[in-house]
Amino acid sequence: DVAKATSPRLCPDGGGAHEVLLSGKLFRTKEGSLVRKYLLPAIIMAVGAFILTMGLLFRFYAYPKLAVVPNDKNTTQIAQDPDAKFFDADNVKPGQGELTTTTRIIGDPDAAEQASEESGRDIAVWNSGQVSDNNGDNIPMDGSTEVYVFDRHTGEAINCCGESKNGEEVKRDGLLVKFPFDTQPTDEYSWWDSTVGKSFPVKYEGEEDLQGMKTYKFTQEVPETKYATRELPGRLFGGSASSGAVNADRYYSNKRTFWVDPVTGVVLDRVEEQKQEFRYNGKSLTALETTSKFTKDTVDKNVEDYKSKSSLLSMVKSTFPIAFGILGVLLLLTGLILSILIGRRRDLDEQPAYVDNRPDPVFGPSDPDQPTVRRSDIHGG
């Protein structure tokens, strides 16, 4: 018996496998490392998973950490009306002229930390002082101090931890100083009115541009409400010059307009149309009639402070998660498809490249163990 075999030779495709011809049969044997073949798709999928995870972290970890009001807030906002009508208490008669309302807010980080620990919530505590001046002297026309306690994310009032007005405890509800982060175009918000001590709904009016920033416009109507009583000379209500003092009821109504950055919830601009009257025995006296607006400097500073913050927060909330998410998914799919293609190629490599079981037309059967049969068609007989 004679066994015939060829020497191994490289595949024509240069693929790193050997072709072996043994007893007339052609086989392909695999050569190379599976680790090396699958390394590239594994790297691609690992990078895709990392980028996708980063996108999720931007949205669900970084954004909640950034979308909070600062505990160390320190800001001053000024509203003015150049032609307000008011009761001139200095001269005990109606007056008219410029009215300036200044609001100063200072955060209390220590009180906020203690309040958060006590309540188990993320709380801000801000101290507010407001004065209204109609003549520029040292005695304001009106003034108040308040302690606001509210949720750092939603801006909603929280009843705890020393909230007060003029030193007296007060239970508030609704929004106090700002709208929530990611403000929605809805009529479901309410805003606390400090004058009457009650919250009233705000209505969404649409979008408006404010110095290049998109804002949501909201309005609020505070209906005419009696909220105080004041002792005044009877002559102001038709009495004689010698008539004594009377207790006049004080009524108040207001229409507020807010221009809100929907990303941060900050009120960038604000207008208040207030009307207040003293009433006694069917007669009335103007206590205050004003359309007070944030000054241009106040609006400019608000836009300057929050334009970049709003853009960055918007990217962390939406742009980065979407971009990283899409890129991560694409890389995962690319790595998966590549690994499938490599797997199919491996399966093909493991199959015989060519197997010929037909008898050799000259030598007969290809099995070397079978006896050689004389070909009569060649040798005759």
Number of C-alpha atoms within 10 A of each C-alpha: 8 8 10 12 12 12 8 11 11 13 14 10 7 8 12 12 17 17 20 20 18 17 16 20 17 15 16 19 15 15 12 10 8 11 9 8 14 16 12 14 21 17 14 20 22 16 17 24 18 15 22 23 15 19 26 18 16 21 19 14 14 16 17 14 11 15 20 19 23 15 19 16 15 14 12 13 18 20 22 23 22 15 14 19 22 24 21 16 12 10 8 11 14 15 17 17 13 17 22 24 21 16 18 15 21 17 21 18 17 13 18 22 16 14 20 17 12 12 12 9 14 16 30 29 30 24 19 20 17 18 17 20 18 24 16 12 8 7 13 15 20 11 15 14 18 21 24 25 26 29 19 21 21 19 23 24 23 21 16 18 20 17 22 19 19 12 12 11 15 17 13 24 19 21 23 19 19 20 26 25 21 17 19 15 16 13 13 10 21 19 23 19 18 13 12 16 13 15 18 17 18 21 19 18 16 12 15 14 11 17 12 9 17 16 24 23 23 22 19 20 15 18 12 14 14 16 12 14 14 12 12 17 19 18 14 20 18 13 13 11 10 9 12 12 14 18 16 22 17 20 22 21 18 21 15 19 21 24 24 26 27 23 24 24 25 24 21 22 24 19 19 20 16 17 19 23 22 25 20 18 11 6 12 18 18 18 21 21 21 22 21 23 22 21 16 13 11 17 21 15 13 17 22 12 12 17 18 11 15 19 14 15 19 17 17 23 25 14 16 19 22 18 14 20 20 16 18 24 16 16 22 24 16 16 23 16 13 17 19 14 11 16 15 10 11 14 9 13 16 13 12 13 14 12 11 10 11 11 12 12 8 8 11 15 18 19 18 14 11 10 10 13 9 12 13 8 7 8 7 7 7
